[in-house]
Amino acid sequence: MRRHSDKHARILLYNKPEGEVCTRKDPEGRPTVFRHLPDPGKGRWISIGRLDITTSGLLLLTNDGALANRMMHPSSGLDREYAVRVNGVLSDAERQQLQDGIIDEGEKLAFSDIRYFDGRGTNHWYHVVLLEGKNREIRRLFEHCGLMVSRLKRVRFGPVVLPSRLARGQFEELSEEDARALYRLLQVPRGQRSPRRNQTRRAKEKEKKNSVLIPYPKLGD
């Protein structure tokens, strides 16, 4: 795990395990995602969106409220990708229906994309994409087709992907190069930032190789 000591705007990637909640204090005494995080230096850690207790995977945290608000606001257009294990296989018609949308409890639910990934026996994996996550949306969509979700893991939030090197329960700090690129994409003014370090060519190449950002469409205002 990489730990930085500077007191500037920071972004953490956390591979949340199942069984943790995204609140600071839980009245039931369940473990929270904040319990093992480092000192943010300035301000406090803000969870950029939440994952429920049974969902694992990519959770972003920052001490920059403006960045958190921009990433969470529906107007940003940032989508989220999840790996989902279910107890069966969708037909082509059902996959199309879940992309076209269904009405459940008065809400329209839909995947912006859904792709079969892998599976055998009764367990099959899909990768699905949501533009705006409503309460239990993924589970409700699959349940509409008679399939129960047994594993749910977020693997991407907008342009940020969960790196395979990050084990469950571990965190790492977004590199300065990735942070600058993310702020530019989101069009968020960045205040005090980490001072640039003189890097060797090898260090720059390593940082580029370890980037967790993927190419992403330019966002609107």
KAMO-V972052 format. One record per pair of residues at least 6 apart in sequence whose ideal C-beta (glycine too) atoms are under 7 Angstrom apart, sorted by sequence separation. I is the first residue (numbers start at 1). GAP is how many residues later the second one is. D is the distance in whole Angstrom. If there is no record, write none. Layout:
I;GAP;D
I;GAP;D
This chain:
4;6;7
26;6;6
51;6;7
62;6;5
70;6;6
119;6;5
155;6;7
156;6;7
166;6;6
71;7;6
101;7;5
102;7;6
118;7;5
130;7;6
142;7;5
155;7;5
183;7;5
24;8;6
37;8;6
51;8;6
101;8;7
117;8;4
21;9;5
23;9;6
101;9;4
117;9;6
24;10;6
100;10;7
116;10;6
117;10;5
128;10;6
139;10;5
20;11;5
21;11;5
22;11;5
34;11;6
99;11;6
115;11;7
138;11;6
19;12;7
20;12;6
47;12;6
48;12;4
98;12;7
99;12;5
114;12;6
115;12;5
20;13;5
48;13;7
98;13;5
33;14;7
47;14;6
48;14;6
114;14;5
138;14;6
46;15;6
99;15;6
113;15;7
45;16;5
46;16;6
98;16;6
113;16;4
16;17;6
46;17;7
111;17;5
112;17;5
45;18;6
111;18;6
112;18;7
176;18;5
14;19;6
44;19;6
46;19;6
95;19;6
111;19;6
112;19;5
43;20;4
48;20;5
42;21;6
46;22;4
30;23;7
40;23;4
48;23;5
49;23;6
159;23;7
37;24;7
48;24;6
12;25;7
22;25;5
109;25;6
33;26;6
159;26;6
107;27;6
22;28;4
109;28;5
22;29;6
10;30;6
111;30;7
177;30;6
10;31;7
109;31;6
182;31;7
185;31;6
21;32;5
109;32;5
175;32;5
181;32;6
187;32;7
8;33;7
20;33;7
79;33;6
178;33;6
186;33;7
7;34;4
8;34;7
19;34;6
83;34;7
88;34;7
178;34;6
185;34;6
3;35;5
6;35;6
7;35;5
16;35;6
87;35;5
89;35;5
175;35;7
178;35;5
18;36;6
87;36;7
88;36;7
104;36;5
18;38;5
85;38;6
86;38;6
174;38;7
17;39;6
102;39;7
16;40;6
85;40;5
86;40;7
104;40;7
16;41;6
84;41;7
15;42;7
83;42;6
84;42;5
102;42;5
15;43;7
16;43;5
98;43;5
83;44;6
84;44;6
13;45;7
14;45;5
81;46;6
82;46;5
13;47;6
14;47;6
81;48;5
11;49;6
12;49;5
80;49;7
163;49;5
79;50;5
80;50;5
11;51;5
79;51;6
94;51;5
161;51;5
10;52;6
79;52;5
160;52;6
10;53;5
80;53;6
160;53;6
161;53;6
9;54;7
84;54;6
159;54;5
9;55;4
90;55;6
159;55;5
82;56;6
86;56;5
159;57;4
74;58;5
158;58;6
88;59;5
87;60;6
86;61;4
87;61;5
86;62;7
86;63;6
87;63;6
86;64;7
84;65;6
85;65;5
85;66;4
84;68;6
82;70;6
83;70;5
82;71;6
82;72;5
83;72;5
82;73;7
80;74;6
81;74;5
81;75;4
80;76;7
80;77;5
78;79;7
79;79;7
78;80;4
71;87;7
57;96;4
58;96;5
55;97;5
56;97;5
57;97;4
58;97;6
60;97;6
54;98;7
57;98;6
58;98;7
55;99;7
58;99;6
60;100;6
51;103;6
58;104;4
57;105;6
76;110;7
56;112;7
71;115;7
70;116;5
70;118;5
67;119;7
67;121;5
66;122;5
37;134;7
77;142;6
76;143;6
77;143;7
15;147;6
15;151;5
17;151;5
15;152;6
17;152;5
13;153;6
15;153;5
15;154;7
15;155;6
14;157;4
13;158;6
12;159;5
13;159;6
12;161;6
13;161;6
11;162;7
10;163;6
11;163;4
11;168;6
1;169;5
4;169;5
1;170;6
2;170;5
1;171;6
2;171;5
9;181;6
9;182;6
9;183;7
8;184;5
9;184;6
8;185;5
8;186;5
6;188;5
13;199;6
